[in-house]
Amino acid sequence: MKSLSALFLTVLCFIIGFAFHAYQKEWVILLLPYQTADIQTQTQADDATYSQKKIVLFFWKHEQWHKEHNSVIWSSDVTHNVKTIINNLLTLLEDEKIIDTDIQLLSAVITSNKELFLSFNKDLFNAQAATHAKLMVIHALLKTLHENKIPVQSVRFLVHHQILTDDHLNFSIPWPIMGYVQ
């Protein structure tokens, strides 16, 4: 009985050791659920091409439009470029004291009918801000996207993937990329 147990244990250890060795040498590939997202992201990243590009950021201050040029890493992925542009603009608006909180774009999606959905981590402006100030922040976003030739026709604004709500401006409908103010 003792020799049978020893033989069984030896064979079991050999099988486990061989399986581990095959895994280390990548003869056997195991994809665990948390690894599949990395592989999909890596495949998408491998398909993208990158270059340096100058973008133009617009903002409204002291009753006139101002523009600033930034160099960014430009990708063949349009949604990645939108995130880069918008986050650069939000940083600029914060530096210029136009918005007072650290706002980031969480995600951007472009639909087949060229509608862009922008989802932010918090409201773009505080509830007490003047309607004109809110409108100029929205138009700064729209003008910046349009001038950097992002191929969209309209934009929807979201907070945590829910429609942005405001007492003064209607965000339940898409905003045209050209805006409402000329």
C-alpha positions as CSV (number, residue, x, y, z in Angstrom):
1,M,0.0,0.0,0.0
2,K,2.8,2.4,0.9
3,S,4.6,1.8,-2.5
4,L,1.3,2.4,-4.4
5,S,0.9,5.8,-2.6
6,A,4.5,6.7,-3.4
7,L,4.0,5.7,-7.1
8,F,0.8,7.7,-7.3
9,L,2.4,10.8,-5.7
10,T,5.4,10.5,-8.0
11,V,3.2,10.3,-11.1
12,L,1.0,13.2,-9.9
13,C,4.1,15.4,-9.2
14,F,5.4,14.5,-12.7
15,I,2.2,15.5,-14.4
16,I,1.9,18.8,-12.4
17,G,5.6,19.6,-13.1
18,F,5.2,18.8,-16.8
19,A,2.1,21.0,-17.0
20,F,3.8,23.9,-15.3
21,H,6.9,23.5,-17.6
22,A,4.6,23.4,-20.7
23,Y,2.9,26.6,-19.4
24,Q,6.2,28.3,-18.8
25,K,7.5,27.4,-22.3
26,E,4.1,28.5,-23.8
27,W,3.4,25.1,-25.2
28,V,0.1,25.4,-23.3
29,I,-1.7,28.8,-23.3
30,L,-4.2,29.6,-20.6
31,L,-6.2,32.7,-20.9
32,L,-7.7,33.8,-17.6
33,P,-10.7,36.3,-17.7
34,Y,-8.6,39.2,-16.4
35,Q,-6.0,38.6,-19.2
36,T,-8.4,38.9,-22.2
37,A,-9.0,42.6,-21.7
38,D,-5.2,43.2,-21.9
39,I,-4.9,41.2,-25.1
40,Q,-7.8,43.1,-26.7
41,T,-6.3,46.5,-25.7
42,Q,-2.9,45.4,-26.9
43,T,-4.3,44.4,-30.3
44,Q,-6.1,47.8,-30.7
45,A,-2.9,49.6,-29.6
46,D,-0.9,47.7,-32.1
47,D,-3.2,48.7,-35.0
48,A,-3.0,52.5,-34.1
49,T,-0.3,54.7,-35.6
50,Y,1.0,57.7,-33.7
51,S,2.5,61.1,-34.7
52,Q,3.1,64.5,-33.2
53,K,0.5,67.2,-34.1
54,K,-0.3,70.7,-33.1
55,I,-3.8,71.2,-31.9
56,V,-5.7,74.5,-31.3
57,L,-7.6,75.0,-28.1
58,F,-10.3,77.8,-27.9
59,F,-11.7,79.4,-24.8
60,W,-13.9,82.5,-24.0
61,K,-12.4,85.0,-21.6
62,H,-12.8,88.8,-21.1
63,E,-15.6,88.9,-23.8
64,Q,-13.5,87.5,-26.6
65,W,-12.2,84.2,-28.0
66,H,-8.7,83.2,-27.2
67,K,-6.7,80.3,-28.7
68,E,-3.7,78.4,-27.6
69,H,-1.6,75.8,-29.5
70,N,-0.5,72.6,-27.9
71,S,1.6,69.7,-29.3
72,V,0.0,66.3,-28.6
73,I,0.5,62.7,-29.7
74,W,-2.0,62.1,-32.5
75,S,-3.4,58.7,-33.1
76,S,-5.2,57.0,-36.0
77,D,-8.0,56.3,-33.3
78,V,-10.4,59.3,-33.4
79,T,-11.8,58.7,-30.0
80,H,-8.3,58.7,-28.5
81,N,-7.7,62.0,-30.2
82,V,-11.0,63.4,-28.8
83,K,-10.0,62.4,-25.3
84,T,-6.6,64.1,-25.7
85,I,-8.1,67.3,-27.1
86,I,-10.9,67.6,-24.5
87,N,-8.6,66.8,-21.5
88,N,-6.1,69.3,-22.7
89,L,-8.8,71.9,-23.1
90,L,-10.2,71.1,-19.6
91,T,-6.8,71.6,-18.2
92,L,-6.4,74.9,-19.9
93,L,-9.9,76.1,-18.7
94,E,-8.9,75.1,-15.2
95,D,-5.6,77.0,-15.5
96,E,-7.4,80.1,-16.8
97,K,-9.9,79.8,-13.8
98,I,-12.9,79.4,-16.2
99,I,-13.8,76.2,-14.5
100,D,-13.0,75.6,-10.9
101,T,-12.7,71.9,-10.5
102,D,-10.6,69.0,-11.8
103,I,-12.8,67.6,-14.6
104,Q,-11.7,64.8,-16.8
105,L,-13.3,63.2,-19.9
106,L,-14.0,59.5,-18.9
107,S,-15.0,58.2,-22.3
108,A,-15.8,59.3,-25.9
109,V,-17.8,57.4,-28.4
110,I,-18.6,58.2,-32.0
111,T,-21.7,56.6,-33.4
112,S,-22.2,55.6,-37.1
113,N,-24.3,58.8,-37.7
114,K,-21.3,60.9,-36.6
115,E,-22.7,61.8,-33.1
116,L,-20.1,62.1,-30.4
117,F,-20.9,61.2,-26.8
118,L,-18.6,62.8,-24.2
119,S,-18.9,61.4,-20.7
120,F,-17.2,63.4,-17.9
121,N,-16.4,62.5,-14.3
122,K,-18.4,65.5,-12.9
123,D,-20.4,68.5,-14.1
124,L,-18.6,70.9,-16.4
125,F,-19.7,73.9,-14.3
126,N,-21.2,74.7,-11.0
127,A,-25.0,75.2,-10.7
128,Q,-24.6,78.9,-9.8
129,A,-22.6,79.8,-12.9
130,A,-24.2,82.3,-15.3
131,T,-26.0,80.9,-18.4
132,H,-23.6,82.8,-20.7
133,A,-20.6,81.4,-18.9
134,K,-21.9,77.8,-19.2
135,L,-22.8,78.4,-22.9
136,M,-19.2,79.7,-23.6
137,V,-17.7,76.6,-22.0
138,I,-19.8,74.3,-24.2
139,H,-19.0,76.4,-27.3
140,A,-15.3,76.3,-26.4
141,L,-15.5,72.5,-26.5
142,L,-17.5,72.5,-29.7
143,K,-15.2,75.1,-31.4
144,T,-12.1,73.2,-30.4
145,L,-13.4,69.9,-31.8
146,H,-14.5,71.5,-35.0
147,E,-11.3,73.4,-35.6
148,N,-9.2,70.3,-35.0
149,K,-11.2,68.6,-37.7
150,I,-12.9,65.8,-35.7
151,P,-15.3,64.2,-38.1
152,V,-18.6,64.5,-36.1
153,Q,-21.8,66.5,-36.7
154,S,-23.2,66.7,-33.2
155,V,-22.1,66.2,-29.6
156,R,-24.0,64.9,-26.5
157,F,-22.7,65.8,-23.0
158,L,-22.9,63.2,-20.2
159,V,-21.8,62.9,-16.6
160,H,-20.9,59.3,-15.6
161,H,-22.7,58.1,-18.7
162,Q,-25.9,59.8,-17.8
163,I,-27.3,62.9,-19.6
164,L,-25.9,66.1,-18.1
165,T,-28.7,68.0,-16.3
166,D,-28.7,71.8,-16.0
167,D,-31.4,74.3,-15.1
168,H,-30.4,76.7,-17.9
169,L,-29.2,74.6,-20.8
170,N,-30.8,71.6,-22.5
171,F,-28.5,68.7,-22.8
172,S,-31.1,66.1,-23.7
173,I,-30.7,66.9,-27.4
174,P,-27.4,66.8,-29.3
175,W,-25.5,70.0,-29.8
176,P,-24.4,70.7,-33.4
177,I,-20.6,70.8,-33.8
178,M,-20.9,74.4,-35.1
179,G,-22.7,75.4,-32.0
180,Y,-25.6,77.9,-31.7
181,V,-23.5,81.1,-31.2
182,Q,-21.7,82.6,-34.2
